[in-house]
């Protein structure tokens, strides 16, 4: 027989598609590719948008930040490279209204800017209150200021009024809408006042000892040459700062600057990646099961081809071509579905992401095609390629040429390739290793448990006492232990993913919500002076604030030495570490460790004047460990301590937290102010203004809007996860169906023989239900156990949540497994008991 593998491959593809033998394979591949590419398209657009918006957050292509006027050498360097420049400076100060308007005061974040500000991004402002702000290239004219809308309410003033800043009187001319490079930090929570730098001298606010933040932004002219000049400027500026030991001066750029992009979307992306990984793993199981059923259905036809003289190589190439085309088609279809689905993410996360995100690149399409082809090569081809080795003798002897178990080498190679692809897709090694590794270990556990369960069942069921249907079901399982292990393992894998996602939707997201509870503190007050401490707390008590609010002393100190070695920014490679050693820390002291800061290393040494407790994250960043001696410069005083404990701090808890805490009740030798964090009384809209009037020097930070946004974020992320969960649920159901349908032909022959010797339909239905319920119950219990372990690992090492075990997991898992197995069995095997006995036996003997 002389036929090319191309012709045979396309002929087989048309025939098998019409027979419906490839639809399950195509569905599994499409679901896997769709989920992974949907997340990939979304992540790609998000990353491109972040790169675009990061320039706006900087206010330029690069920014020189310093606590002294920008060095002339760096200004000359920018001019040498032909860069656009814009200088600004900012600091906190008090603003007040005229006495005729009440003389209200408020701490504000003052920023003085020059023409050309901002170099990147757009400033928006409005000339009338209550009118939407519009983009503008203007800056405040001399003699004018622009302010945040909240400042007008806080001071009880309006546009056109005069604002007193130091010795200057400036007219409020516009209300600020968007300030692109505002950034974070306590000072930037205060209302913004934007002024022309030409008016700064008249205010007389900047004195030799003033703490001022200077920013010198640079931007390239259009084109690649300008971008190259920026890169050269950044490199040369960093070299100059290091050579001159210019402490307090640093360069921020897109490739390593400010860590102010919120981690909210990163955490949301991890949720979506987890769901996509689970869908891909389920699809791999479905492909393997469907390919095995496909191989069993083609044994006889391949044996006939061998009789007609077709070579093994031609048969193998034809089936390889057929499966690669299915993988390619599923990849293209899944990529198209993923492209459509990622737009739903953008809609569900509206407000968290900009609807005008840049268009994605083409790499998600290539990645989707790679996933589709890898699925078919790693899990589809190994059982199908055995068809090429079917002997011609099978035409007359049906027991010859049955598919053999895959070699460990072939199976290991396929699993390793697919695991590597999933790890790359996760973009998070911890997430990928826990998910892929957990499922790999689960497969082994499920197989061993299923084999042991079959052996125990064979011994426990007594044929002289048990019902006939139970005896027959036990014999069915005992006669085919490999099939039983395969079905239990496949069902358990599908249920594991579904249970894990159920836990994800409940326990993980609930734990996230508990991290920022509804009753979390929504006010932070700083700059409380020691002589105001008692009267301030009395004022809170009169207003009805709970007595257990956070109250901590706050000390400003700079780390100057570790183990008697002076600290320099050049000692560290990490950008964040360099920034930390250049800035002053907020330090505090407390005789008892904060209840929301668990000790993770060492011990809290109460009232030890030579001890200090550090946050474990900053300790890791700066390379600090227990026993290290630290020296802080606190208002000119050198204070040396030893690290005796490390604390775990949840910076998203809305509680008062500190990098460093002294375990003592008082430090009278150091200058101190106080910080309070509490929940404002409900229904008192004038609470903040009354507090500021009584204590005009304090800064009240209202976090109520931030808390509302956090709760909204959680709801939006939940909806996005639930949407993608639909894909994974479909993949899980495909696995359940494939697991049951994989033994359909064997069951059909066995039931036909039983019916031929007198077994009734009712008895066979009872036997089938018992077998399916037993397999499903075992699979559900196993899946529940493993889902608890994998869920704990994800909560602990990926999402940083507290994990609480659920007692309902085992019964719900077992009952769900039994119900789903019974449902999938009815759908996949409903025609087996209805088929005429003669037709089934003739087909089996053909």
N, C-alpha and C positions, 0 to 999 in steps of 0.2 A: 504494500500500500504506500503510495507516494503522495504526500500532502504536506504543505508547509505549516509550520506551527502558527504563523500569522493567520492563515485561513481557518485553521482548526480553532484557534483562540477566539476569533470573532464569531465563528459559528456557534461555539459553546456559549459565548456571552449572550447571543440572541436567544438561544434555546433555553438556557437556564433562567434568563430574565422572564421569559414568557411563562415558565413553569413556576415562578415565584420563589426560586431557591436562592436568589441573590438579594432579595428585598431586605431581609433582616440584617445582612452584612452592610448594605448601603445605609440603612437607618442608623446602625450603631456608629459607623464612621462619621456620618453627617452630624450626629449629636455631639460626638467628641470634638470634632473640628469647630462646630458652631459655638460651643461653650468656651473653648480656649481662644478662638479668634475674636469673639465678642469682648472678652476681657482684654485681649491684646490690642484690639483697635482702640478701646477706651483708654487703656494705659498709655498707648503711643500718643494719642491726641492730648492726654493730660500732661505728659512729660514735655511735649512740644509747647503746650500752653504755658507750663511753668517756666521753661527756658525763656519764652517771650516775656512773661510777666515779671521774671526775676530782675530784668533790666529796669522795669518800672519801680520795683521795690528798692533798688539801689539808687535810682534817680540818675543813672548814667551807666556807661559801660564799665567803669571802675570808679571807686571813691576812696580818697585818702581821708581817714578818720583820725582825729587827734584831740588831745585835751589841751593843746596849745595852738596858737595860730599856725596854719599850715606852713611848714618850712619853705623858705624862698627857693631852696634847691629843687624841691619837688615841683613848685610852680614853674620854674625855669625848664625843668625836664618835660613838663606837659607842653610848654610852648615850643620846645625843640622838636617834638614829635607832631606838631601841627594839630593838636587836639582842641576841641571845644571845651571850655571850662565854665564852672559855675560854683561859687563859694557860698556857703550858708553856715550859720551857727545857731545853736539852740541851748536853752537852759530853762529850769523852772524858776518862776518868779511870781510875785503877787500882783494881781490886777485889781483895780477898784473903780467904782463909779464916782461921779461928783457927789458932794454932800447934798446938793439939791435933789438928787435922785436916790438918796438913802445911804450913800457911802458904802455900799456892799463891797466885800472883798472876796477874792477867790484865787487860789493857786492855779496858775496856768502854765502851759508848755509854750514858751515864746520861741519863735523861729524868725531870724532875720535873713532875708534872701536878696539876691541881686538879679538884674535883668538877665534873661535867658533861662531862669529856673522854671520848670525842671528840664534837664537835658533829655530825659527819657520819661515816657508816661505823660499824662495830661492832668493838669489842675482844673477843677471845676468849682464854680462859685455862682452865687445869685445876688442880684442887687436889691431883691425884695424878699421879705420873710414869707415863707409858705410857698414860694415859687421854686420849681425844680431848677437845680443848678445846671449851668451849661459850661462846656469846655472853654478855656481861655488861655491865651499866651501872655496875658497881663500879669503883673505882680502889684501889690499895694503901692499906690503912689506915695511920695513923701508926705508925711502928716496924716496918713490913713493906716488903718489896720483891718484885716479880715479875721473873722472869728468863727469858731464852731457854733452851730445853732444852740447847743446846750448851754453855752456860756451866757447867752442873752437871757435865758430863763433863770439861770442860777443867780445872775446879778440883778435881775428885774429891770433890764434895760432894753434898748431897741436900736435898729439901724439909724444912723445919723447922730447918735449920742456920742459923747466923748468918753474915752477910757484912759485912766491914769496908769502909766507904766513908769515907775521910778519918778523922775522929774519931768517927764514928758506927758503932754496931753494930745492924744491922737483920736481922730474921728473914725468910728466904725462904719465902713462903707460897703462891705459885702459879707455874706455868709458862706463859709467854706462847705463844699460838697465832698469832693474826693481830693485827698492829698496823697499822691502816688508813693512817695518815699517816707511815709510817716513812721513805719516800723512799729516795734513793740517796746516793752519796758514800762515800769511804773510811771515815769515822767510823761510818756506818751498816752497814758490813760487820762491825764488831766486835759481839760479843754485846750485846744490849740488857738494861739494868737499869732497871725502871720503879719510881719511888718517889713518895711523897706529897710535895708541895712544902713541906708544913709541917715535914718533916724536913731540908730542905736546909740551914738555918742550922746545925744541929748537926754537919753534916759538915765545916764550915769549908772546903769545897772552892772556893767562889766568892770570889775575891780581886779587888782592883781591876784587876790585869793579866790576869785569866783570860779565855780566849777562849770565850765562851758564845753560843749561838744561841737567841735569844728568839723565841717564836712566840705571836702574839695572834690567835686564830681568832674569827671572827664568823659568825653564821648567822641567816637570816631566820626569822621565824615563818611559818607556812603561809600560802599565798595570793600572788597577784600583787603586792599592796601591799608585802609583806615583801621580795620580790625587787627591787622598785623602790627600797626603802630601802637594800638592799645595793649596788645600782648607784650610788646617790647617795653612800653612804659611801666606796666605792672611788674615785670621782671626786674627792671632797673631800679624802680622805686623800692621794692622789697630788699634788693641788695644794698641800697643806700641806707635804709632804715637799720638793717642788721650791722652794717659797717660803722654807722654813727651811734649805735646803741640808743636809738631814739625811742625810749620807753614811752608808752602812751600813744604811739603812732602806728597805724597799720593800714594796709591796703585791702579793700574788699572788692572782689570781682565775682563774676557769674560762676566760675569754676570752683569757688571755695569760700564764699562770703558768708552772708548772714543766714542763720538757720531759722528764719522766721516763717517759712512756708509751713502751714499747719500740717501736723501729722494725722489729722482727721482723715484726709483722703488716702493717705498711705495705709491706715488701718482698714478703711473701707475696701481698698484694693486687695488687701490680704484676704478679707472675707470672700471677695469675688474669686480670687485665685484659688482658694481652698475649694469652693464649690465647683470650679472648672476642673481642678485636678481630680476630684471625686467622679465627675462625669466622664472624664477620660479613662480613669481606671475601670469604671463600670463598662464602658464601651469596649475596652480591651477584653474583658471577660466575655462579653456578648459576642465579639468577633471570634474568639477562640471556640466558643460553644457552637456558633453557627457554622464555622469552618469544619468542625468535626462532623456535624450532621451532614454538611455538604459532601464531605469525603465518603461517608458511609453510603450516601445515596448514589454515588458515582462509581462504586467498586465494580459493579457488573459491566457498565458501559466501557470502562477502561480495560477490563479483562477482554472484552470483545475486540477493542482496538488492538490489543496485543496479539490476539489470534489472527487479525487481518494484517499483521506485520509491521505495525507502527512502532517506532523505537521509543525507549524510555525517555530519551532526551527530548523528542518532539512532544510527547505528552506533558512532560514537566514544563517545557517552555510555553506550551499553549495555556496551561492552567496558571502559570506565572503571569502571562500577559492578561488573562481574564481578571485575575485578582488585582493586578496593578491598575487596570482600567477602572475597576470598581473603587479602588482607593483614591484614584485621581478624581473620579466623578464625585465621590463623597466629599473629598477635600474641597472641590470647587463649590458644590452645593452648600457645604457647611460654612465656607468662607462668606458666601453671599448671605446666608442666614445670620452669621455672626455680625456682618456689616450692618444689617438691619437691626439686630438686637442691641448693638452698642448705642444706637441712637436713643433707645429706651432708657439706658443707664443715664445718659445726659439729661433726659427729661425728669427721671426719678430723682436725680441729684441736683435738680435746679436750685440755684442759690449757692451750692457748694462749688460748682464748676461753671465756668463761663460758657454760655451757649454758643459763643462765637469762637470756639476752640479751633486751632489750626487743623487743616485736613491731615489725616494720618498718612504714614508712608505705606509702601507696598510690602514691607517685611511681614505683617500679619498674614497676608495672603500666602506668601511663600512658606511661612511657618505652618499654616493650616494644611497646605498640600503635603508638607513633610510629615505632619501628624497622621494624615490619612494614609499615606504610603507606608509609614512605619508601622501603623496598626496592622495593615494587611500583610506586610513582610514578616513582622515579629510574631503575630498571633494567627494570621489566616493561612499563610503559605505552609508552615511546617506540617500540619496534618494533611493538607491537600497534596503536597509534593510526594507523599507516600503512594498516591495513586499511580505514579509512574512505575512503581515496583510491584504492582499487582500482577501475579503470574497468570498466564493464559489458561492454566489448569482450572482457575476458578469458574470457568464457563460450565464445567461439568461437576465440580466439587465446590459447593458454596461455602464450606468451612475453611477453605484456603484463602489466604490473602487478606485476612482481617487487619485493619490498621493497628500498628504497634504503638506502645507508649513512646513519646518523644524522648530522644536522648537528652541527657542532662546538658550536654554541650550546646545543642541547638536551642533548647529551651532557655538556658542561661544566657546565651548570646542575645536572643530576642528580648528577654526581660531586661537585660542590661541596657540595650539600646533604647527601649521605650522609657525606662526609668531615667536615663540621662536626658532624654527629650523633655520629660515632665519636670525634672529638676531645673532645666534651663527655662522652662515656661513659668515656673513659680517665681523666679527672680528673687527668691528668698530661700537660702539653703536650709535654714531651720524648718520653715514651713514645708519645703519639699521633702526633706529627709524624714520628718515625722510622718507625713502623709504617705509617701511612697514606701518608706521602710515599715511603717505600721501595717500597711496593707500586705506587704510581702510576708511579714511574720504572721499576719492573720491567716494567710492562705495555708501556711504550714500547720498552724494550730488547728484550723478548721478540718484539714485533711486527717490529722492524727485523731482528733476528737470523733470525727465521723466514723473512722475505721474502728476505734474502740467501742463506739456506741453500737455498731452492727454486731461486733463480737459479743457484747453483753446481751443484746437483744436475742441473739441466737440461743444463749444459755438460759435466759429468764423465761421466755415464752414456752410453756409446757403444752405439747401438742395433745396430751390426754385430757386437758382441762380447758384450754383457751378456746374461744369461739373460732369457727372455721375461717371467717374473713380475716381474723388476726393471724391465724396460722399461715394462710396463703400470703398475706402481706409480708410476714417475717421471712417466709421462704423466698419471696421475690427479692427482698433486700439482701438476704444471705447468699443467694445464688449469684448476685451481681454486685459484690462489695465495691468494685472499682466505680461502677456507675453511681452507687449510693454516695460514695465519697465525693465524686465529681458534682453531683447535684447538691448535696449539703454545702459544699464549699462555695459553689456558685451562688446558691440562694443566700448564704451567710454574707458573702461579699456585697451583694446587692442590698441586703438589709442593713449591713454595717454602714454603708454610705448614707442610706435614708435616715437611720437613727442618729448618725453623727450630725447630719444637717438639722434634724429636729432639735438636738441639743444645742446646735449653733444658734438656731432661731430663738430658743428659750434661755437656757442657762448662760451662754456666752453673752448674748445681747443684754440680758437682765443684769449680769455682772457688770457690764459696761455702764448700764444705767445707774447701778448702785455706786459706781465710782464718782458719778456726778449726780447725786440724788436731788429730788425736787426741793428738799429743805436745806440744800447746801448753802453756805454763806454767800450772800450777794453784795456785801459791802466790805471793802478793805479801807482802813483809815491809817494813814502814816503821818509821821512828823508830830506825833503827840509828845509834848515835852514832859519831863519828869514831874514838874510842879503841877501839871494838869492831869496826872494819872488818876487820882482819886475823884476829882470833879467830873472827868470824862466818863468814868465807869458809872458814877452816880447818874449822869445824864442818860446813859444807855438804860439803866435800870428804870428811871422814870418813864422812858419811852416804851418800856415793855420788851426790851431785848433780852433774850434768854441769858441766864447767868453763866452758862457753860460755854460762852463764846471764846474764840482764840484770843489770847492776850500775851504778847511777847515783847521783851525789850529788843531793840535793834541797834547793832553797832556796825559801823563801816570800817573795814580793815583790808589791807592789801597783803597778800602772801609774798614775803620777801626772801625766805630761805627754807629749805627742806634738808634736815640733817646737817645743819650749819653750812650748807652750800647755797650761795645766792641763786635765786630763781631768775632766769632770763627767758624771754619768749623764744629765742633761738634754740633753746634746749629741747623744744618740742617740734615734732613734724606735723601734728594734728592742728588744723586751723582753730578748732574750738579751744584746745588747750592753750594755744597762744593768746587767744582773746581773754581767757579766764585769768591768766597770770598778769595780764596788762590792766585788768580792771580791779576795782574794789569789791570785796564780798560783803554781802549782808550777813553778819554774824549775830548770834543770839545766845542766851543761856537759860537753863531751866534745870531745877533740881531733879525733876522726874522726866523720863523720856516721853515724847509726845505719843499718845495712844495710836495715832495714825501713821507712825514711823516705826515699824518693827525692826529690831536689832537683828542683823543678818551675820555679823561677825564680831568677835570680841564681847565685851560686856560694858554696861553702863556703870561707871564708877561715880556714884553719887557723892557730891560735895568734894570732889578731887580738884583742887585749884590748878593742877598741872595737866589735866586731861582735856581732851576734845573729842567729839563724835562727828564723823564726816558722813556725808551722803555717799552711798556706794558708787553712784554713777560718776560723780566728780573725782572720786578717788581712783577709779579705773582710768578716767581720761588723763589725769595728771600723774598716773603711775604711783599713787600713794598706797601704803599698806599699814597694817597694825604695827605700832611701835615706832613709826616715823615721827621725828621731831619737827614741828612746824613753827615758824616765826612769822607773826603778823605785825605789820605797822599800823597801829590804831591811833590816829590823830597825833602822830609823832612819837608815840610810845611803842617800844618793842616788847611784844608779848609772846613768850615761847611756851608751847604745850606739846603733849604727846598724844598721838591717835590711840585711843583705847577701844573704840567701837565704830562699826559702820552701820548705817541705817538705810533702809529701803524707803524711798520717798516717791509717792505718786503725785507728780506735778499737775495732773489733771483733776485732782480731788477738790479744788477750790478752797483748800485749807491753807493756813499759814505754814510755810515750809522754809527751811534754811539749809544751805550747803553745810554749814558748820554750827555746832551747838556745844557750848561749855556746860558740863553737868554740875552747875553750881546754882545757888539760889540768888546770889548777888555778886556784882563786880563793881563796887563803888568807885574804884580808881579810874574807870573808863567813861568817856562821854557816851550818852545813850539817849535814844528816843524810843517811843513805843509804837507798836503796830497792833491793831485790832481787826479781827475778821469775824463778822456776825451776819445774821439774817435780819434785815430791816423789818420793823413792824408793818403788818399789812394795813392798808387803808389810810396811812398817814403820808400824803403826797408832799407835805412840807418838812418831812423828817430831815432830809439832807440839808436844806437851807437853814433850818433851825440849828442844826449841829454846827454848821460853818459860821453862823452868826455868833454862837456862843464860844466857839474855838476857831477864830479866823485863820490861824496859822496851819491848821491841819489840811490834809488832802483826802477827800472822800472819793473813793473809786467805786462807781456803781457798776456791778457785774451782772445785774438782772437781765440785761439784754443778751449778754454773753451766755448766761445759763439757758435762756430760752433758745438761743441759737444751737447750743449743744444738744438740747433735747430734740430740736428739729432735725439736727444732723442724724441722731440715732434713728428717728422715724424714717428718714429718707434712705439711710443705709439699709435698714431692715427691708424696705420695699424693694430695693435693688437686689438684695440677696434672695428674697422670695421670688422675684422674677426669674433669676438664673436658676433657682431651685427647681423651677418647672422643667428645665432641660435635664437636670440630674434625676428628677423623679421619672421622667420618660426613659432615661438610660437604665435606671434601676428596674423599671417594669420590663424593659427589653431583656435584661439579664434574667429576670424571673421566668419570663416566657421561654427564653432560649434554654434555660436549665431544664425545664420540664419537657420541652419539645425535643431536646437532644436525644431522648430515648423513645420517641414516639414509634418508630418503626419496630424496635424490639418489643415494645409493649403490645403493638398491634398483632404481631405473630403469636406472642404468648397468650393473649386474651383469646385469639382465634382458636388456638389449640384447646384451651380450657373450655370454651363454648362448644367445641366439637365433641368433647368427651362428657358434656352434660352440665357444665356450670351455668347457672342462670345469670341474667343481667343484673339482678338485685345484689347477688353475692359479689360479682365483679365490681360493681359500683362501691359497695362497702369496702372491699379490699383496696380499691384505688384511693378512696377517701382516707382510709387509715394510713396508707403509705404516704400520701401527700401531707397529711396532718402531722405525722411523725417527723418527716423530713423538715417541714416548715418550722415545727416547734423547736427542734434541735438547732436548726440554723438561726432562728430568732434569738434563742438564749445565748448562743455563742456570739452572735453579732452584738447583743447588748453588753456582754462582758467586755469585748474588745473596744466597742465604741466608747465605753466609760474610760478605758485606759488611754485611747488616742485623744479623746476630748480633754482629759486632764493634761496631757502633754502639750496640746495646742494652747490651752488656756494658760498654762504655766510658762511655756517657753516662747510662744509666738505673740499672743494677745495680752499677756501680763494681767490676767484676771484671776481672782480667787475662784476655785472650782469646788463645788459641793456635789457629792454623789447623790443620786436620786434612787430611792427605793422602788419607784414604779418602773424603773428601766427594765429589769428582768421580766416581770410579768407582761408588760406591754410589748417588749421585744419578742417574747415567745408567742403570745397571742397574735401579734401582727404577722410574724413569720408564718404561723399556721394558716391564718386567713388568706394572706397573699399567695402562699403556695397552693392552697385549695382553689383560689380564684384563677390563678395562672394555669393550674392543672386542668380545670374545667374548660378553659378557653382553648388550651393547646391539645387536649386529648378528648374533646367532646365527640369527635367523629370516630374515635377508635372503637367504642362500644357499639356504635350504630352500623359500622361497616359489615356487609354480609360475610359470613365465615368463609364461604367458598371463594369469594373474590380475594380475601386476604391471604388464604392459603395458596391460591394459584399465583398470586403476586410474589409470595415468599419463595415458591418453588421455581419461578421463571428464571 
